[in-house]
Amino acid sequence: MASTKQLFFANLAQTTDFPLALEMDRAEGVTIWDTEGKPYIDLISGISVSNIGHRHPKVVEAIKEQVDKHMHLLVYGEYIQGPQVQLAKAITDALGHDLSSVYLVNSGSEAIEGAMKLAKRFTGRRNIVAFDKAYHGSTQGALSIIGEEEFRRGYRPLLPGITHIPFNSEEGFHHINEHTAAVFVETVQGEAGYHPPHQGFLQALRDRCDEVGALLVFDEIQAGFGRTGSLFAFEQEEVYPDIVTLAKGMGGGMPIGAFVSKKHIMDSLKENPILGHITTFGGHPVSCAASLASLQAIQEGELWKNAINGEKLFRKLLVHPLIKEVRGRGYMLAVQLDTFERVQKVIEYCLKHGVITDWFLFNDTALRLSPPLIISDEEIEMSCKVILEGIEHSK
């Protein structure tokens, strides 16, 4: 009989010729164990998903309690379901600034798709501005606004009316005009290799959008839920969006996403036509229960403070002649090396020695560090020791 690994390659669609191909058995906190019992420190949190660690007790409890009540009942928005309502209230309370209406979906890409539709519907405009090296998802609409042509060219024609401009520069602001429905921007660029906005950039973007009547959309899909040292990254800039997209760390390990806006903006999806946006599984009650438990755990423990302190420790320890810089904010850190070959060697060395790290879609010369917010100083020290050994070994 074929092994699980053989079936993985035979029957599951592959996304590269070199998947990590670790056969995992269980996970708890910051650690994942493979089927042979080998432990790994997870420095990437399933790509910024497991913000409170794997199988957080409060999340597991919330899931079990909800499963005993009900799971899917009807398409989103018809029945009043407690988990959806309670989660929406908690999110809007956390966001503030009149971001009072939540549309629940299943993923980050779906949140982006919904936000794109909402911006066009509300403004009556058709054009969207996004940024070079931005990543917003892989569905057709989201793919249209990601900022890397290598990933777009194989799927054209994509949506018309999309313009990409430089990140952290006002050079392209003239493209934001009276024909622009919305500007989409990551509050920390993710797949470009964790680039935070320069001081004043988001405010300048807010001012330009206000000047021409365009909506400003903040993509907090990777940065949200404590990862950058505040609950949401935009709080550090004190600049506020018209729409914000959420996912990844939102669900405590369960699939969920959302786009959130001001009520008068969101209400435009109700008419001309009615049911202007529809999802069957969006706001699944089990995912909503998990998400609420996760958000409460982050808030009660003020876990974003861990990212502030942990960032300092990573920066202190990760010093090596081959490290060009350690870039990012909180637990969105990129260890910049020189070549993809070296990055691959370091990743392979780390895996052999029980540490999981990764690279970036649009920056394959840097290592990704986005550990759970609950990682301990000892686990950071152990991980950095292995990374430095891996870099030395890559010479």
N, C-alpha and C positions, 0 to 999 in steps of 0.2 A: 504494500500500500504506500502511496506517495506521502512524503512527509509534509508537515504544514509549510515549511519553507519552500518546498517544490511547488505546492499548490499556490503559494503566494505569487510566485513568478508565472505560473501557468494560467491562473484564473482571475487574478486581480489586475486591473489596468495599471500599467506602470507609468510613472511620470518622468523618470530618468533611467539611464543605463547603470546608475550607481547608487541605488537606494541604500540607506544605512543597513537595512535588512537584519536588524536585531529582533530576535523572537522574544517578545516580552510576555511576562506572566502576571505580574502584579505591581502595584505602585502605592506608595504611602508617603505623604509629606513631600520631601524633596527627592526621594529615592524611588527608582524603578528597578525591579529585578527581572532578569531574563529567565528563560525556562530552565537554565542550569543553575539558578540561584545566585548568579553574579549580580551585585548591586552597582547601580550607576547614580551618581549625583546629576540631577537634571538641571543643567544651566540654561535651558531654553524654554522650559515650561510649556512644551507642546506648541512653540512659537507664540509666546506671550498669552497663553490661555490659562494655565493653572496658577493664577496669581496667589491663591491662598494654599497652594500645594495640592497634591493628588489626594483624592478621597477625604477631604476635610470632614471631620465628624458631623458638623452642623449641616453640611450639604447632603451627606449620606442620609442623615436622619430626616431632613426635609423631603428628599426624594421618596424614601420609604413611606412616609406619612401620606404623601400625595398619591402615590400608586395605590394605596389602600382606599382612596376616595374615588378618583376617576382619572382617566387619561384623556385622549382626544374625544371631544364631544361634537363639535361642529366647526365649520370654517370660521376664521378669525372675525371677531367683531359683532357676533349675533347674540350669543349667550353672555350673561354676566357671570364671569368666573373669578372667584376670589383670588387665586394666585396671580392672574393678570392684573387685576385692579390694585392689589397690594404692591406688586412690583412697580407698576407705573407711578403710583404715589411716591414710593421710596426714591425712584429715579428723579422725578421732577423736583422733589424736595432737595435732593442732593445737588442737582444742576442749578436750580434757582434761575433768576434773571428771565422770568416769564417763559422759560422753556417748559411748558406745562402740558404738552400733548405728546403721548408716546405711541408710536406704531411699532408693534412687536413682530419681528421676523425670525428667520432661522440662522442667519449668518451675516458676516460683514459685507460680502458682495451684495446680498439682498438688501441690506440697509442702504448701501450706495445707490442701488437701482431705484429704491423707493424715494430717496432724497432727490435724485435726478428728476424723476417724474414730478415730484411735489414742486420743485423749483420752477419747472417749465409750466406746470398747471397754474401756479399762483401768479407768476409774473406775466404769463402770456408770451414769453420770449423763448427762443430756441437755442441760443448759443451758450456754451459752458467754457469757462477758463479753468485750467488745471496747471500743474507744475511739472517741469522736467524732473525725471527720476522718481516721480510719485508712484505709489502703489495703492490701488483702491479695490482690487479684486480681479477675478478672471472671467466673469460673465460678460456678455457682449457690451452692455452699457458701461460697466466698470472698466473693462478692458479699453474702451474708447478713451477713457480719461487717464489711464496710467501713463507715466511719462518716459517710457522706454520703447523705442521703435522696434528693437529686436523682438520684443514679446508681442507686438501688435501686427507686424507685417504679414504673418502667416494667416491672418483671420480677416483681412479686409475684403469687402468694404465694411467699415465700422460706422458708428454714428457720425453724421455731418455736424458742422458747427462747433467743433472742439478746437481750442487753441491752447498750446502749452507754452508757458513762460518760465523764466529762471526763478528758482526758489531763492529766498533770502536776498532778493534784489527788487527794486522798483522799476527796473529797466523795461519790463513788459507791461506795466500797468495801463498803458494806452490801449491795450487790447481789451481791457475791462471797460465796457461802454454801455450805451443805452440799448444795445441789442443783447447784452449778457443777462441770462437768467440767473446764473450763480457762479461763484468761484468756489472750487473744492480744494482744500488744503489740509494736509496732515499736520497736526500740532507738533509732532516730531516725525520727520521723514523716516519711514521704516526700512523698506528694502533698499534704499539708497545707502544704508549703512549708518542709521541712527544719527541724523543731522537735526539738531534743535533749531528753531527759528532764532535769528539774530534779534537782539533787543530792539524793539520798535517796529519790527517787520509786520507782525500781525495787526498792530494798531494802524499802520499805514494801509494795510489791506482793508481793514474795517472802514477806514475813512474813504477810500476809493469806492468801495461798494456802496456806501451811503450816498456818495456824490452822484452816482449814476443809477441808483435804484436797483442794484443787483443784490441777490441774497448771498450771504457768506456762510459756507458750510465747513464745519470743522470735522475732520475725520479723526476720531479718538479710538479707532478700532484696536490699534496696538497700544496706544499710549494710556488708555483709560484705566480706571479702577485701581489707582494707586501706584502704577508702575514707574512714574517719573518723579515721585516725591510729593505729589498732591493727588487728591482723588481723581481729578481730571487735569490734564496738562495745561489747558487754557487758563486755569485759575492762576497759574504763575505769571501769566502775561496780563491778567486783568482786562482781557479783551473777550467779547462774548459774541457767539454766532447767532444766526437766524435758524440754523438747523445743525444738529450734531448727530453723527453716526457712531454707534456703539456695537461691540461684539466681543470676540475673543475672551478676555478676562471677565466678561460679564456673567458667565454662567457657572462658574465654579467647576468647569470641566464638562458641562452639558451644552449642547448646541443651541444658541440663541443670539439674536441681534436686535437692534432697534434703530429707528431714526426718530429724533425728537425735535419738536419745533414749537413755536408759539401757536396757540389754539386757532387764531384767525387765519394763519397760514395753513395749518393742517386741515382745517375745515374745507378747504378748496377741493379736497379729494372726494367730498360727499356728493357733488353735483356736477352736471355737464361733463361727463356722465356720472350717474351714481355708481357706487362701487369702483371708484377711480383707481383703487389699488386693492388687490385681493391676494390672500395667502391661505392655504389650507392648514398648514401646521404651524404657522407663525404664532408665537405666544403659547406654545404647548404647555399645559399646566404643570407638567413635571419639570420642564426646563425653567419655568417661571418660579416655581418653588425653590429650585436649586439656586437660581440667580438671586432671589431675595435673601436667602440664607448666606450666600457668598458676600453680597453687598453689606449685610449687617455685620458679618465677621470682620470685614475690612474696616468699617466705620468704628465698631466697638473697640477694636485693637489698634486703631489709627495706624494701620500697617504701612501706609505710605511713608511714615517716618523711617521705617526699616530701609527703604530704598535710598533715602538720603544718606544714612550712615553707612550702608553697604557699598554705595558708590565710592565713598571716600576710601574704604578699605581696599576695594578692587584697584583703584587708581594708585594707592600706596604700594601694593604688592606687584602689580603688573608693570615692572620696569625691566627692559631688556634692550640691547642695541638694535635688535631686529623689529622691535615695536615702534612704529612711527608715531602713533598717538593712541590714546584711549579716549574715545569720543562718545558723546551722548549725554543722557540725563537720567539719574536714578538707576533703575534696573533696565534701562535700554542703553546698553554699552556696546560699542564696536571696538575691537582690538585690531588696529590697522597694521597689516603686514605688507609684504611687497608683491607676492605672486599667488595665484590660485593653487599652484602646485605645492607651495609651502603651507597654505591654509589646509589643503587636503591632508598633507602629512601630519599636521598638528591635530586635526580632527581624528585621524586614524589612531594616532598615539594616545590621545585622550580616551577614546573608546576602549582601547586595550587596557587602560589603567582606570576605568570606571568613572569617566566624566563625559557627559554628553554636551557638545557644543555644535555649532553649525556655521554656515556662511549666509550671505545675503543675495537675493535674486539679482540686484542691480549693482552689487559690489562684492565680487567673489574673491577679493584680496583681504577681507576682514573677517574676524571671528565674531559670532553673535553671542552676547551674554545677556540673557533675559530670564534670570532665575525666579523661582517663586519668592514672594515677598517675605516668606517665613524662613528663608535660608539662614543658617547660623553663621557666626564669624568663623567658627572652626571649619565648617563646610566650605566657606569662601577661601580660607587659607589652604585647605587641602586641594581645592580645585585650581587655585592659582599656581600652586607648586607643580601640579601635573601639566598645566598649560605651559609654564616656563620650561619644564623639562622637554615638552613636545617641541617647543620652538628651538631649543638647543639641539635636539635630536634631528631637526629638519635641515640642519646646515649641510 
